[in-house]
Amino acid sequence: MDENELWAAIDDQRLRTAELLERLAPEQWARPSLCAGWTVRDVAAHLTLQQMGPAQALRSALRHPGGVNRVIRESARERAALPPRELVDRLRASVGSRRHNVGLTAQETLIDVLVHGQDIALPLGLDLTVPVEAAAVAAQRVWRSLGGLRSKVFADLPLEGLRLAATDAPWAVGEGPEVRGPVAALLLLLTGRTARLAELTGDGAAVLRERLDGRLGAGPGGA
């Protein structure tokens, strides 16, 4: 994707997400999202904060000391105090803007809108299409950043020594037993989400499930 195609994909997903949000009943806004401790409303609010400049980011950091994840969480919760209609309107208003959060790139904005849209839709049993090409671009970006500062906002899944291969796009990364599935499901996996784990196949998928079962079985303080 070139720069124009990247922003077109971001805008398309912003519109899809806004359309889904405006159809939600009041009780659905309060439902848990895929993000632990975040409601659907919190995640929707977060999506309206994708264009924070240096001054706004500094103010948020000063109000919520304790690291980047705390700044992200508390900023979203503050914004979530707005009425749902205003959150939808703000998300729609971001369409056409090429601003992105300070220190990040348009690719992180793409990851944000694709993944958080699923954080909202999947727990509600709703369908929110993820374009295959855009998901492959986002997945590649996440893969390249694993282990770096940006990856610290994602939950850590035991993907070491596995190969991830999309069944609907020419995209694959890693070496080892293969985990196969839709690239959108693999993108969720790379960002610490197991909501589409049942769609993944291959020897690597079996290995991953064993690892995850082992984590659950270890209990508090386990490896």
JOLINBEL-V536755 format. One record per residue. N is the residue number from 1. RES is the residue in one letter. PHI is phi as a letter, one per 30 degrees, with the letter a starting at -180 (* if undefined). OMEGA is omega in whole degrees, -180 to 180 (NA if undefined). NEAR is the number of other ideal C-beta (glycine too) atoms within 10 Angstrom. Layout:
n = (N/N)
res = (RES/RES)
phi = (PHI/PHI)
omega = (OMEGA/OMEGA)
near = (NEAR/NEAR)
//
This chain:
n = (1/2/3/4/5/6/7/8/9/10/11/12/13/14/15/16/17/18/19/20/21/22/23/24/25/26/27/28/29/30/31/32/33/34/35/36/37/38/39/40/41/42/43/44/45/46/47/48/49/50/51/52/53/54/55/56/57/58/59/60/61/62/63/64/65/66/67/68/69/70/71/72/73/74/75/76/77/78/79/80/81/82/83/84/85/86/87/88/89/90/91/92/93/94/95/96/97/98/99/100/101/102/103/104/105/106/107/108/109/110/111/112/113/114/115/116/117/118/119/120/121/122/123/124/125/126/127/128/129/130/131/132/133/134/135/136/137/138/139/140/141/142/143/144/145/146/147/148/149/150/151/152/153/154/155/156/157/158/159/160/161/162/163/164/165/166/167/168/169/170/171/172/173/174/175/176/177/178/179/180/181/182/183/184/185/186/187/188/189/190/191/192/193/194/195/196/197/198/199/200/201/202/203/204/205/206/207/208/209/210/211/212/213/214/215/216/217/218/219/220/221/222/223)
res = (M/D/E/N/E/L/W/A/A/I/D/D/Q/R/L/R/T/A/E/L/L/E/R/L/A/P/E/Q/W/A/R/P/S/L/C/A/G/W/T/V/R/D/V/A/A/H/L/T/L/Q/Q/M/G/P/A/Q/A/L/R/S/A/L/R/H/P/G/G/V/N/R/V/I/R/E/S/A/R/E/R/A/A/L/P/P/R/E/L/V/D/R/L/R/A/S/V/G/S/R/R/H/N/V/G/L/T/A/Q/E/T/L/I/D/V/L/V/H/G/Q/D/I/A/L/P/L/G/L/D/L/T/V/P/V/E/A/A/A/V/A/A/Q/R/V/W/R/S/L/G/G/L/R/S/K/V/F/A/D/L/P/L/E/G/L/R/L/A/A/T/D/A/P/W/A/V/G/E/G/P/E/V/R/G/P/V/A/A/L/L/L/L/L/T/G/R/T/A/R/L/A/E/L/T/G/D/G/A/A/V/L/R/E/R/L/D/G/R/L/G/A/G/P/G/G/A)
phi = (*/d/e/d/d/d/d/d/d/d/d/d/d/d/d/e/d/d/d/d/d/d/c/d/d/e/d/d/d/c/d/d/c/d/d/e/i/c/d/e/d/d/d/e/d/e/d/d/c/d/b/d/d/e/d/d/d/d/d/d/d/d/d/b/d/k/j/d/d/d/d/d/d/d/d/d/d/d/d/d/d/d/d/e/e/d/d/d/d/d/d/d/d/d/d/j/d/c/d/b/e/e/i/c/b/d/d/d/d/d/e/e/d/d/d/d/d/d/e/d/d/d/d/d/i/c/c/b/d/c/e/d/d/d/d/d/d/d/d/d/d/d/e/d/c/e/j/c/e/d/d/d/d/c/d/c/c/d/c/d/i/c/c/c/b/d/c/b/a/d/b/a/b/i/b/k/e/c/c/c/l/e/d/d/d/d/d/d/d/d/c/i/c/c/d/c/e/d/d/c/b/j/e/d/d/d/d/d/d/d/d/d/d/d/d/d/d/d/i/e/i/d/d)
omega = (172/-174/-179/179/179/-180/176/178/178/-179/179/-179/174/180/178/-178/178/179/177/-177/-176/177/-175/172/-178/-178/179/178/-177/-178/175/174/175/178/-177/178/-180/172/173/-180/177/-178/177/178/179/-179/176/-178/-177/-173/-179/175/-178/-177/180/179/179/179/179/180/179/179/-174/179/178/177/-173/-178/178/177/-180/-177/-175/177/178/-179/175/-179/-179/176/178/176/179/-179/180/177/178/-179/180/178/177/-178/180/179/-178/178/177/173/174/-176/-178/178/-179/-180/177/180/175/176/177/178/-177/-174/179/-175/-178/173/177/176/179/-170/-171/179/179/-178/-179/-180/174/-174/174/-180/-172/-177/179/179/179/178/-180/-180/179/179/179/-179/-178/-177/-179/-178/178/-178/-176/-179/-177/178/-180/172/-176/174/-175/-177/-177/176/178/175/178/-177/179/177/-178/-180/177/-176/176/178/174/179/178/177/-170/171/-176/177/177/-176/177/177/178/176/177/179/-180/179/170/-176/-178/-174/-180/-179/-177/-180/-175/-178/178/-180/180/178/177/178/-179/180/177/179/-179/176/178/177/-179/-178/-178/-179/-180/178/178/-179/NA)
near = (15/7/9/9/12/19/19/13/22/25/16/15/24/23/14/17/24/21/13/18/25/14/9/19/9/8/8/17/19/12/14/15/22/21/22/8/9/22/20/25/25/22/24/30/24/23/25/21/19/20/15/19/11/10/9/14/16/12/12/17/15/9/11/18/9/10/12/14/12/13/18/18/18/15/21/22/17/14/19/20/10/16/9/18/10/13/23/21/14/17/22/17/13/20/14/9/14/13/12/20/18/13/12/14/13/17/19/19/26/22/27/22/24/25/24/24/23/25/24/28/22/17/18/17/6/13/9/19/11/22/16/15/13/24/27/21/23/28/26/16/18/23/17/13/18/14/9/8/9/18/16/12/16/17/10/10/18/13/22/9/12/23/17/27/19/21/15/14/17/8/20/16/18/16/9/14/15/18/26/19/22/18/27/26/27/30/29/26/24/24/23/18/20/16/15/17/17/11/15/22/13/18/14/21/21/13/18/22/15/11/15/14/10/12/13/8/8/10/7/4/5/9/5)
//
